[in-house]
Amino acid sequence: MDTIDGKILMQLQENAKQNTKEIAAKVGLSVTPTYERIRKLEQQKIIKAYVALLDRMKIEKKLIAYCQVTLSKQQKKLADSFKEQILLLPDIMECHQVSGNFDYLLKIALDDIAEFHEFMNEKLSIIDGISTIHSSFVLNSVKDSTAYNL
């Protein structure tokens, strides 16, 4: 990946609906090499997918919770089971295994605090092997980006 690829990727992160001609003009290439570079980036799985970013307030996902989850034991079988269960819960947008005072950090998007309460009681807390869950709620987003700086 070179500087031009980085510029193409920045353009696609800004607006993936741009056509190849628009991207080519912005990165200083003609259409054909730009198209070939994009196709190569897709084949190399550097570009994993094209998605629509939604306004969470307009789709009634007004509550973002971050949950710090600690497992009761540090065992592969328990961790694998936990990961399998997490993948079945579509309200969990992100799950990261982390270092530090807890094992996993979850980002959960829900309608409101009542839905969070139900989610905790009926979905998350019933997963075997969870020792503790500490939750924090987003009050205001200062920066909310999906783009990597290249």
Chimera marker file (.cmm) of the C-alpha trace (Angstrom):
<marker_set name="trace">
<marker id="1" x="0.000" y="0.000" z="0.000" r="1" g="1" b="0" radius="0.5"/>
<marker id="2" x="1.432" y="3.381" z="-0.995" r="1" g="1" b="0" radius="0.5"/>
<marker id="3" x="0.475" y="7.040" z="-0.512" r="1" g="1" b="0" radius="0.5"/>
<marker id="4" x="-2.020" y="7.004" z="-3.393" r="1" g="1" b="0" radius="0.5"/>
<marker id="5" x="-3.759" y="3.943" z="-1.929" r="1" g="1" b="0" radius="0.5"/>
<marker id="6" x="-3.968" y="5.815" z="1.371" r="1" g="1" b="0" radius="0.5"/>
<marker id="7" x="-5.584" y="8.806" z="-0.357" r="1" g="1" b="0" radius="0.5"/>
<marker id="8" x="-8.077" y="6.525" z="-2.096" r="1" g="1" b="0" radius="0.5"/>
<marker id="9" x="-8.947" y="4.863" z="1.209" r="1" g="1" b="0" radius="0.5"/>
<marker id="10" x="-9.399" y="8.230" z="2.922" r="1" g="1" b="0" radius="0.5"/>
<marker id="11" x="-11.808" y="9.267" z="0.144" r="1" g="1" b="0" radius="0.5"/>
<marker id="12" x="-13.785" y="6.036" z="0.467" r="1" g="1" b="0" radius="0.5"/>
<marker id="13" x="-13.977" y="6.395" z="4.251" r="1" g="1" b="0" radius="0.5"/>
<marker id="14" x="-15.307" y="9.926" z="3.805" r="1" g="1" b="0" radius="0.5"/>
<marker id="15" x="-17.916" y="8.905" z="1.235" r="1" g="1" b="0" radius="0.5"/>
<marker id="16" x="-18.038" y="5.375" z="-0.198" r="1" g="1" b="0" radius="0.5"/>
<marker id="17" x="-20.781" y="6.415" z="-2.644" r="1" g="1" b="0" radius="0.5"/>
<marker id="18" x="-18.330" y="8.504" z="-4.669" r="1" g="1" b="0" radius="0.5"/>
<marker id="19" x="-17.806" y="7.096" z="-8.120" r="1" g="1" b="0" radius="0.5"/>
<marker id="20" x="-14.362" y="6.169" z="-9.396" r="1" g="1" b="0" radius="0.5"/>
<marker id="21" x="-14.163" y="9.297" z="-11.547" r="1" g="1" b="0" radius="0.5"/>
<marker id="22" x="-14.686" y="11.552" z="-8.507" r="1" g="1" b="0" radius="0.5"/>
<marker id="23" x="-12.097" y="9.670" z="-6.448" r="1" g="1" b="0" radius="0.5"/>
<marker id="24" x="-9.602" y="9.717" z="-9.335" r="1" g="1" b="0" radius="0.5"/>
<marker id="25" x="-9.886" y="13.503" z="-9.644" r="1" g="1" b="0" radius="0.5"/>
<marker id="26" x="-9.284" y="13.973" z="-5.921" r="1" g="1" b="0" radius="0.5"/>
<marker id="27" x="-6.223" y="11.703" z="-5.745" r="1" g="1" b="0" radius="0.5"/>
<marker id="28" x="-4.644" y="12.844" z="-9.025" r="1" g="1" b="0" radius="0.5"/>
<marker id="29" x="-5.009" y="9.690" z="-11.125" r="1" g="1" b="0" radius="0.5"/>
<marker id="30" x="-7.038" y="8.740" z="-14.151" r="1" g="1" b="0" radius="0.5"/>
<marker id="31" x="-10.119" y="6.538" z="-13.775" r="1" g="1" b="0" radius="0.5"/>
<marker id="32" x="-8.661" y="3.177" z="-14.863" r="1" g="1" b="0" radius="0.5"/>
<marker id="33" x="-5.693" y="3.052" z="-12.433" r="1" g="1" b="0" radius="0.5"/>
<marker id="34" x="-7.959" y="4.305" z="-9.647" r="1" g="1" b="0" radius="0.5"/>
<marker id="35" x="-10.470" y="1.543" z="-10.356" r="1" g="1" b="0" radius="0.5"/>
<marker id="36" x="-7.684" y="-1.068" z="-10.458" r="1" g="1" b="0" radius="0.5"/>
<marker id="37" x="-6.276" y="0.135" z="-7.139" r="1" g="1" b="0" radius="0.5"/>
<marker id="38" x="-9.707" y="-0.007" z="-5.480" r="1" g="1" b="0" radius="0.5"/>
<marker id="39" x="-10.264" y="-3.514" z="-6.839" r="1" g="1" b="0" radius="0.5"/>
<marker id="40" x="-6.825" y="-4.589" z="-5.529" r="1" g="1" b="0" radius="0.5"/>
<marker id="41" x="-7.596" y="-3.118" z="-2.092" r="1" g="1" b="0" radius="0.5"/>
<marker id="42" x="-10.854" y="-5.094" z="-2.066" r="1" g="1" b="0" radius="0.5"/>
<marker id="43" x="-9.121" y="-8.320" z="-3.125" r="1" g="1" b="0" radius="0.5"/>
<marker id="44" x="-6.486" y="-7.873" z="-0.394" r="1" g="1" b="0" radius="0.5"/>
<marker id="45" x="-9.341" y="-7.423" z="2.116" r="1" g="1" b="0" radius="0.5"/>
<marker id="46" x="-7.989" y="-4.004" z="3.119" r="1" g="1" b="0" radius="0.5"/>
<marker id="47" x="-11.477" y="-2.818" z="2.173" r="1" g="1" b="0" radius="0.5"/>
<marker id="48" x="-13.659" y="-5.266" z="4.090" r="1" g="1" b="0" radius="0.5"/>
<marker id="49" x="-17.108" y="-3.892" z="3.258" r="1" g="1" b="0" radius="0.5"/>
<marker id="50" x="-19.099" y="-0.869" z="2.183" r="1" g="1" b="0" radius="0.5"/>
<marker id="51" x="-21.681" y="0.163" z="4.758" r="1" g="1" b="0" radius="0.5"/>
<marker id="52" x="-24.183" y="2.894" z="5.562" r="1" g="1" b="0" radius="0.5"/>
<marker id="53" x="-23.525" y="4.821" z="8.777" r="1" g="1" b="0" radius="0.5"/>
<marker id="54" x="-26.821" y="5.547" z="10.484" r="1" g="1" b="0" radius="0.5"/>
<marker id="55" x="-27.849" y="8.386" z="12.769" r="1" g="1" b="0" radius="0.5"/>
<marker id="56" x="-28.520" y="6.410" z="15.945" r="1" g="1" b="0" radius="0.5"/>
<marker id="57" x="-30.860" y="9.043" z="17.361" r="1" g="1" b="0" radius="0.5"/>
<marker id="58" x="-33.121" y="8.847" z="14.313" r="1" g="1" b="0" radius="0.5"/>
<marker id="59" x="-33.368" y="5.054" z="14.567" r="1" g="1" b="0" radius="0.5"/>
<marker id="60" x="-34.133" y="5.182" z="18.305" r="1" g="1" b="0" radius="0.5"/>
<marker id="61" x="-30.787" y="3.816" z="19.538" r="1" g="1" b="0" radius="0.5"/>
<marker id="62" x="-30.429" y="6.638" z="22.016" r="1" g="1" b="0" radius="0.5"/>
<marker id="63" x="-28.482" y="4.732" z="24.673" r="1" g="1" b="0" radius="0.5"/>
<marker id="64" x="-24.884" y="3.640" z="24.205" r="1" g="1" b="0" radius="0.5"/>
<marker id="65" x="-23.485" y="1.589" z="27.064" r="1" g="1" b="0" radius="0.5"/>
<marker id="66" x="-19.940" y="0.367" z="27.541" r="1" g="1" b="0" radius="0.5"/>
<marker id="67" x="-19.704" y="-2.716" z="29.705" r="1" g="1" b="0" radius="0.5"/>
<marker id="68" x="-16.512" y="-3.968" z="31.280" r="1" g="1" b="0" radius="0.5"/>
<marker id="69" x="-16.853" y="-7.714" z="31.666" r="1" g="1" b="0" radius="0.5"/>
<marker id="70" x="-14.673" y="-9.935" z="33.841" r="1" g="1" b="0" radius="0.5"/>
<marker id="71" x="-14.835" y="-13.709" z="33.511" r="1" g="1" b="0" radius="0.5"/>
<marker id="72" x="-14.735" y="-15.931" z="36.579" r="1" g="1" b="0" radius="0.5"/>
<marker id="73" x="-11.749" y="-17.930" z="35.281" r="1" g="1" b="0" radius="0.5"/>
<marker id="74" x="-9.040" y="-17.444" z="32.701" r="1" g="1" b="0" radius="0.5"/>
<marker id="75" x="-9.714" y="-20.609" z="30.726" r="1" g="1" b="0" radius="0.5"/>
<marker id="76" x="-9.835" y="-21.013" z="26.945" r="1" g="1" b="0" radius="0.5"/>
<marker id="77" x="-13.025" y="-23.076" z="27.064" r="1" g="1" b="0" radius="0.5"/>
<marker id="78" x="-14.811" y="-20.410" z="29.109" r="1" g="1" b="0" radius="0.5"/>
<marker id="79" x="-13.519" y="-17.578" z="26.888" r="1" g="1" b="0" radius="0.5"/>
<marker id="80" x="-14.561" y="-19.421" z="23.728" r="1" g="1" b="0" radius="0.5"/>
<marker id="81" x="-18.038" y="-20.030" z="25.130" r="1" g="1" b="0" radius="0.5"/>
<marker id="82" x="-18.343" y="-16.362" z="26.121" r="1" g="1" b="0" radius="0.5"/>
<marker id="83" x="-17.342" y="-15.212" z="22.621" r="1" g="1" b="0" radius="0.5"/>
<marker id="84" x="-19.864" y="-17.558" z="20.994" r="1" g="1" b="0" radius="0.5"/>
<marker id="85" x="-22.658" y="-16.188" z="23.190" r="1" g="1" b="0" radius="0.5"/>
<marker id="86" x="-21.686" y="-12.564" z="22.517" r="1" g="1" b="0" radius="0.5"/>
<marker id="87" x="-21.836" y="-13.150" z="18.747" r="1" g="1" b="0" radius="0.5"/>
<marker id="88" x="-25.505" y="-14.130" z="19.141" r="1" g="1" b="0" radius="0.5"/>
<marker id="89" x="-26.472" y="-10.744" z="20.619" r="1" g="1" b="0" radius="0.5"/>
<marker id="90" x="-27.007" y="-8.166" z="17.842" r="1" g="1" b="0" radius="0.5"/>
<marker id="91" x="-27.365" y="-5.247" z="20.281" r="1" g="1" b="0" radius="0.5"/>
<marker id="92" x="-23.653" y="-5.639" z="21.060" r="1" g="1" b="0" radius="0.5"/>
<marker id="93" x="-21.931" y="-3.582" z="18.400" r="1" g="1" b="0" radius="0.5"/>
<marker id="94" x="-18.371" y="-4.242" z="19.516" r="1" g="1" b="0" radius="0.5"/>
<marker id="95" x="-16.618" y="-6.739" z="21.751" r="1" g="1" b="0" radius="0.5"/>
<marker id="96" x="-12.910" y="-6.384" z="22.473" r="1" g="1" b="0" radius="0.5"/>
<marker id="97" x="-10.718" y="-8.638" z="24.581" r="1" g="1" b="0" radius="0.5"/>
<marker id="98" x="-8.511" y="-6.227" z="26.511" r="1" g="1" b="0" radius="0.5"/>
<marker id="99" x="-5.659" y="-6.147" z="28.973" r="1" g="1" b="0" radius="0.5"/>
<marker id="100" x="-6.015" y="-4.580" z="32.405" r="1" g="1" b="0" radius="0.5"/>
<marker id="101" x="-8.544" y="-4.885" z="35.214" r="1" g="1" b="0" radius="0.5"/>
<marker id="102" x="-11.252" y="-6.613" z="33.151" r="1" g="1" b="0" radius="0.5"/>
<marker id="103" x="-11.340" y="-9.089" z="30.265" r="1" g="1" b="0" radius="0.5"/>
<marker id="104" x="-13.750" y="-7.674" z="27.651" r="1" g="1" b="0" radius="0.5"/>
<marker id="105" x="-15.112" y="-4.275" z="26.685" r="1" g="1" b="0" radius="0.5"/>
<marker id="106" x="-18.551" y="-4.268" z="25.056" r="1" g="1" b="0" radius="0.5"/>
<marker id="107" x="-20.280" y="-1.452" z="23.192" r="1" g="1" b="0" radius="0.5"/>
<marker id="108" x="-24.044" y="-1.875" z="23.317" r="1" g="1" b="0" radius="0.5"/>
<marker id="109" x="-26.656" y="0.234" z="21.487" r="1" g="1" b="0" radius="0.5"/>
<marker id="110" x="-30.212" y="0.232" z="22.833" r="1" g="1" b="0" radius="0.5"/>
<marker id="111" x="-33.349" y="2.378" z="22.837" r="1" g="1" b="0" radius="0.5"/>
<marker id="112" x="-33.336" y="3.458" z="26.472" r="1" g="1" b="0" radius="0.5"/>
<marker id="113" x="-32.405" y="2.535" z="30.039" r="1" g="1" b="0" radius="0.5"/>
<marker id="114" x="-35.401" y="0.202" z="30.382" r="1" g="1" b="0" radius="0.5"/>
<marker id="115" x="-34.227" y="-1.798" z="27.387" r="1" g="1" b="0" radius="0.5"/>
<marker id="116" x="-30.711" y="-1.853" z="28.865" r="1" g="1" b="0" radius="0.5"/>
<marker id="117" x="-32.101" y="-3.213" z="32.130" r="1" g="1" b="0" radius="0.5"/>
<marker id="118" x="-33.929" y="-5.969" z="30.242" r="1" g="1" b="0" radius="0.5"/>
<marker id="119" x="-30.837" y="-6.712" z="28.142" r="1" g="1" b="0" radius="0.5"/>
<marker id="120" x="-28.682" y="-7.059" z="31.255" r="1" g="1" b="0" radius="0.5"/>
<marker id="121" x="-31.153" y="-9.272" z="33.118" r="1" g="1" b="0" radius="0.5"/>
<marker id="122" x="-32.261" y="-11.517" z="30.271" r="1" g="1" b="0" radius="0.5"/>
<marker id="123" x="-29.298" y="-11.691" z="27.899" r="1" g="1" b="0" radius="0.5"/>
<marker id="124" x="-25.908" y="-10.583" z="29.210" r="1" g="1" b="0" radius="0.5"/>
<marker id="125" x="-25.933" y="-11.580" z="32.871" r="1" g="1" b="0" radius="0.5"/>
<marker id="126" x="-27.133" y="-15.111" z="32.080" r="1" g="1" b="0" radius="0.5"/>
<marker id="127" x="-23.972" y="-15.965" z="30.120" r="1" g="1" b="0" radius="0.5"/>
<marker id="128" x="-22.029" y="-18.626" z="32.009" r="1" g="1" b="0" radius="0.5"/>
<marker id="129" x="-18.675" y="-17.594" z="33.358" r="1" g="1" b="0" radius="0.5"/>
<marker id="130" x="-19.251" y="-13.874" z="33.821" r="1" g="1" b="0" radius="0.5"/>
<marker id="131" x="-17.998" y="-12.757" z="37.203" r="1" g="1" b="0" radius="0.5"/>
<marker id="132" x="-18.630" y="-9.000" z="37.083" r="1" g="1" b="0" radius="0.5"/>
<marker id="133" x="-20.082" y="-6.396" z="34.739" r="1" g="1" b="0" radius="0.5"/>
<marker id="134" x="-19.448" y="-2.667" z="35.159" r="1" g="1" b="0" radius="0.5"/>
<marker id="135" x="-21.477" y="-0.364" z="32.932" r="1" g="1" b="0" radius="0.5"/>
<marker id="136" x="-20.991" y="3.230" z="31.799" r="1" g="1" b="0" radius="0.5"/>
<marker id="137" x="-23.345" y="5.263" z="29.635" r="1" g="1" b="0" radius="0.5"/>
<marker id="138" x="-22.501" y="7.813" z="26.951" r="1" g="1" b="0" radius="0.5"/>
<marker id="139" x="-23.813" y="11.223" z="27.987" r="1" g="1" b="0" radius="0.5"/>
<marker id="140" x="-22.373" y="13.169" z="25.055" r="1" g="1" b="0" radius="0.5"/>
<marker id="141" x="-20.103" y="12.227" z="22.153" r="1" g="1" b="0" radius="0.5"/>
<marker id="142" x="-17.254" y="14.674" z="21.629" r="1" g="1" b="0" radius="0.5"/>
<marker id="143" x="-15.887" y="12.697" z="18.672" r="1" g="1" b="0" radius="0.5"/>
<marker id="144" x="-17.522" y="9.742" z="16.972" r="1" g="1" b="0" radius="0.5"/>
<marker id="145" x="-15.567" y="8.611" z="13.928" r="1" g="1" b="0" radius="0.5"/>
<marker id="146" x="-15.273" y="5.438" z="11.927" r="1" g="1" b="0" radius="0.5"/>
<marker id="147" x="-12.380" y="6.601" z="9.711" r="1" g="1" b="0" radius="0.5"/>
<marker id="148" x="-8.776" y="5.533" z="10.243" r="1" g="1" b="0" radius="0.5"/>
<marker id="149" x="-6.169" y="8.236" z="9.713" r="1" g="1" b="0" radius="0.5"/>
<marker id="150" x="-3.927" y="7.105" z="6.856" r="1" g="1" b="0" radius="0.5"/>
<link id1="1" id2="2" r="1" g="1" b="0" radius="0.2"/>
<link id1="2" id2="3" r="1" g="1" b="0" radius="0.2"/>
<link id1="3" id2="4" r="1" g="1" b="0" radius="0.2"/>
<link id1="4" id2="5" r="1" g="1" b="0" radius="0.2"/>
<link id1="5" id2="6" r="1" g="1" b="0" radius="0.2"/>
<link id1="6" id2="7" r="1" g="1" b="0" radius="0.2"/>
<link id1="7" id2="8" r="1" g="1" b="0" radius="0.2"/>
<link id1="8" id2="9" r="1" g="1" b="0" radius="0.2"/>
<link id1="9" id2="10" r="1" g="1" b="0" radius="0.2"/>
<link id1="10" id2="11" r="1" g="1" b="0" radius="0.2"/>
<link id1="11" id2="12" r="1" g="1" b="0" radius="0.2"/>
<link id1="12" id2="13" r="1" g="1" b="0" radius="0.2"/>
<link id1="13" id2="14" r="1" g="1" b="0" radius="0.2"/>
<link id1="14" id2="15" r="1" g="1" b="0" radius="0.2"/>
<link id1="15" id2="16" r="1" g="1" b="0" radius="0.2"/>
<link id1="16" id2="17" r="1" g="1" b="0" radius="0.2"/>
<link id1="17" id2="18" r="1" g="1" b="0" radius="0.2"/>
<link id1="18" id2="19" r="1" g="1" b="0" radius="0.2"/>
<link id1="19" id2="20" r="1" g="1" b="0" radius="0.2"/>
<link id1="20" id2="21" r="1" g="1" b="0" radius="0.2"/>
<link id1="21" id2="22" r="1" g="1" b="0" radius="0.2"/>
<link id1="22" id2="23" r="1" g="1" b="0" radius="0.2"/>
<link id1="23" id2="24" r="1" g="1" b="0" radius="0.2"/>
<link id1="24" id2="25" r="1" g="1" b="0" radius="0.2"/>
<link id1="25" id2="26" r="1" g="1" b="0" radius="0.2"/>
<link id1="26" id2="27" r="1" g="1" b="0" radius="0.2"/>
<link id1="27" id2="28" r="1" g="1" b="0" radius="0.2"/>
<link id1="28" id2="29" r="1" g="1" b="0" radius="0.2"/>
<link id1="29" id2="30" r="1" g="1" b="0" radius="0.2"/>
<link id1="30" id2="31" r="1" g="1" b="0" radius="0.2"/>
<link id1="31" id2="32" r="1" g="1" b="0" radius="0.2"/>
<link id1="32" id2="33" r="1" g="1" b="0" radius="0.2"/>
<link id1="33" id2="34" r="1" g="1" b="0" radius="0.2"/>
<link id1="34" id2="35" r="1" g="1" b="0" radius="0.2"/>
<link id1="35" id2="36" r="1" g="1" b="0" radius="0.2"/>
<link id1="36" id2="37" r="1" g="1" b="0" radius="0.2"/>
<link id1="37" id2="38" r="1" g="1" b="0" radius="0.2"/>
<link id1="38" id2="39" r="1" g="1" b="0" radius="0.2"/>
<link id1="39" id2="40" r="1" g="1" b="0" radius="0.2"/>
<link id1="40" id2="41" r="1" g="1" b="0" radius="0.2"/>
<link id1="41" id2="42" r="1" g="1" b="0" radius="0.2"/>
<link id1="42" id2="43" r="1" g="1" b="0" radius="0.2"/>
<link id1="43" id2="44" r="1" g="1" b="0" radius="0.2"/>
<link id1="44" id2="45" r="1" g="1" b="0" radius="0.2"/>
<link id1="45" id2="46" r="1" g="1" b="0" radius="0.2"/>
<link id1="46" id2="47" r="1" g="1" b="0" radius="0.2"/>
<link id1="47" id2="48" r="1" g="1" b="0" radius="0.2"/>
<link id1="48" id2="49" r="1" g="1" b="0" radius="0.2"/>
<link id1="49" id2="50" r="1" g="1" b="0" radius="0.2"/>
<link id1="50" id2="51" r="1" g="1" b="0" radius="0.2"/>
<link id1="51" id2="52" r="1" g="1" b="0" radius="0.2"/>
<link id1="52" id2="53" r="1" g="1" b="0" radius="0.2"/>
<link id1="53" id2="54" r="1" g="1" b="0" radius="0.2"/>
<link id1="54" id2="55" r="1" g="1" b="0" radius="0.2"/>
<link id1="55" id2="56" r="1" g="1" b="0" radius="0.2"/>
<link id1="56" id2="57" r="1" g="1" b="0" radius="0.2"/>
<link id1="57" id2="58" r="1" g="1" b="0" radius="0.2"/>
<link id1="58" id2="59" r="1" g="1" b="0" radius="0.2"/>
<link id1="59" id2="60" r="1" g="1" b="0" radius="0.2"/>
<link id1="60" id2="61" r="1" g="1" b="0" radius="0.2"/>
<link id1="61" id2="62" r="1" g="1" b="0" radius="0.2"/>
<link id1="62" id2="63" r="1" g="1" b="0" radius="0.2"/>
<link id1="63" id2="64" r="1" g="1" b="0" radius="0.2"/>
<link id1="64" id2="65" r="1" g="1" b="0" radius="0.2"/>
<link id1="65" id2="66" r="1" g="1" b="0" radius="0.2"/>
<link id1="66" id2="67" r="1" g="1" b="0" radius="0.2"/>
<link id1="67" id2="68" r="1" g="1" b="0" radius="0.2"/>
<link id1="68" id2="69" r="1" g="1" b="0" radius="0.2"/>
<link id1="69" id2="70" r="1" g="1" b="0" radius="0.2"/>
<link id1="70" id2="71" r="1" g="1" b="0" radius="0.2"/>
<link id1="71" id2="72" r="1" g="1" b="0" radius="0.2"/>
<link id1="72" id2="73" r="1" g="1" b="0" radius="0.2"/>
<link id1="73" id2="74" r="1" g="1" b="0" radius="0.2"/>
<link id1="74" id2="75" r="1" g="1" b="0" radius="0.2"/>
<link id1="75" id2="76" r="1" g="1" b="0" radius="0.2"/>
<link id1="76" id2="77" r="1" g="1" b="0" radius="0.2"/>
<link id1="77" id2="78" r="1" g="1" b="0" radius="0.2"/>
<link id1="78" id2="79" r="1" g="1" b="0" radius="0.2"/>
<link id1="79" id2="80" r="1" g="1" b="0" radius="0.2"/>
<link id1="80" id2="81" r="1" g="1" b="0" radius="0.2"/>
<link id1="81" id2="82" r="1" g="1" b="0" radius="0.2"/>
<link id1="82" id2="83" r="1" g="1" b="0" radius="0.2"/>
<link id1="83" id2="84" r="1" g="1" b="0" radius="0.2"/>
<link id1="84" id2="85" r="1" g="1" b="0" radius="0.2"/>
<link id1="85" id2="86" r="1" g="1" b="0" radius="0.2"/>
<link id1="86" id2="87" r="1" g="1" b="0" radius="0.2"/>
<link id1="87" id2="88" r="1" g="1" b="0" radius="0.2"/>
<link id1="88" id2="89" r="1" g="1" b="0" radius="0.2"/>
<link id1="89" id2="90" r="1" g="1" b="0" radius="0.2"/>
<link id1="90" id2="91" r="1" g="1" b="0" radius="0.2"/>
<link id1="91" id2="92" r="1" g="1" b="0" radius="0.2"/>
<link id1="92" id2="93" r="1" g="1" b="0" radius="0.2"/>
<link id1="93" id2="94" r="1" g="1" b="0" radius="0.2"/>
<link id1="94" id2="95" r="1" g="1" b="0" radius="0.2"/>
<link id1="95" id2="96" r="1" g="1" b="0" radius="0.2"/>
<link id1="96" id2="97" r="1" g="1" b="0" radius="0.2"/>
<link id1="97" id2="98" r="1" g="1" b="0" radius="0.2"/>
<link id1="98" id2="99" r="1" g="1" b="0" radius="0.2"/>
<link id1="99" id2="100" r="1" g="1" b="0" radius="0.2"/>
<link id1="100" id2="101" r="1" g="1" b="0" radius="0.2"/>
<link id1="101" id2="102" r="1" g="1" b="0" radius="0.2"/>
<link id1="102" id2="103" r="1" g="1" b="0" radius="0.2"/>
<link id1="103" id2="104" r="1" g="1" b="0" radius="0.2"/>
<link id1="104" id2="105" r="1" g="1" b="0" radius="0.2"/>
<link id1="105" id2="106" r="1" g="1" b="0" radius="0.2"/>
<link id1="106" id2="107" r="1" g="1" b="0" radius="0.2"/>
<link id1="107" id2="108" r="1" g="1" b="0" radius="0.2"/>
<link id1="108" id2="109" r="1" g="1" b="0" radius="0.2"/>
<link id1="109" id2="110" r="1" g="1" b="0" radius="0.2"/>
<link id1="110" id2="111" r="1" g="1" b="0" radius="0.2"/>
<link id1="111" id2="112" r="1" g="1" b="0" radius="0.2"/>
<link id1="112" id2="113" r="1" g="1" b="0" radius="0.2"/>
<link id1="113" id2="114" r="1" g="1" b="0" radius="0.2"/>
<link id1="114" id2="115" r="1" g="1" b="0" radius="0.2"/>
<link id1="115" id2="116" r="1" g="1" b="0" radius="0.2"/>
<link id1="116" id2="117" r="1" g="1" b="0" radius="0.2"/>
<link id1="117" id2="118" r="1" g="1" b="0" radius="0.2"/>
<link id1="118" id2="119" r="1" g="1" b="0" radius="0.2"/>
<link id1="119" id2="120" r="1" g="1" b="0" radius="0.2"/>
<link id1="120" id2="121" r="1" g="1" b="0" radius="0.2"/>
<link id1="121" id2="122" r="1" g="1" b="0" radius="0.2"/>
<link id1="122" id2="123" r="1" g="1" b="0" radius="0.2"/>
<link id1="123" id2="124" r="1" g="1" b="0" radius="0.2"/>
<link id1="124" id2="125" r="1" g="1" b="0" radius="0.2"/>
<link id1="125" id2="126" r="1" g="1" b="0" radius="0.2"/>
<link id1="126" id2="127" r="1" g="1" b="0" radius="0.2"/>
<link id1="127" id2="128" r="1" g="1" b="0" radius="0.2"/>
<link id1="128" id2="129" r="1" g="1" b="0" radius="0.2"/>
<link id1="129" id2="130" r="1" g="1" b="0" radius="0.2"/>
<link id1="130" id2="131" r="1" g="1" b="0" radius="0.2"/>
<link id1="131" id2="132" r="1" g="1" b="0" radius="0.2"/>
<link id1="132" id2="133" r="1" g="1" b="0" radius="0.2"/>
<link id1="133" id2="134" r="1" g="1" b="0" radius="0.2"/>
<link id1="134" id2="135" r="1" g="1" b="0" radius="0.2"/>
<link id1="135" id2="136" r="1" g="1" b="0" radius="0.2"/>
<link id1="136" id2="137" r="1" g="1" b="0" radius="0.2"/>
<link id1="137" id2="138" r="1" g="1" b="0" radius="0.2"/>
<link id1="138" id2="139" r="1" g="1" b="0" radius="0.2"/>
<link id1="139" id2="140" r="1" g="1" b="0" radius="0.2"/>
<link id1="140" id2="141" r="1" g="1" b="0" radius="0.2"/>
<link id1="141" id2="142" r="1" g="1" b="0" radius="0.2"/>
<link id1="142" id2="143" r="1" g="1" b="0" radius="0.2"/>
<link id1="143" id2="144" r="1" g="1" b="0" radius="0.2"/>
<link id1="144" id2="145" r="1" g="1" b="0" radius="0.2"/>
<link id1="145" id2="146" r="1" g="1" b="0" radius="0.2"/>
<link id1="146" id2="147" r="1" g="1" b="0" radius="0.2"/>
<link id1="147" id2="148" r="1" g="1" b="0" radius="0.2"/>
<link id1="148" id2="149" r="1" g="1" b="0" radius="0.2"/>
<link id1="149" id2="150" r="1" g="1" b="0" radius="0.2"/>
</marker_set>
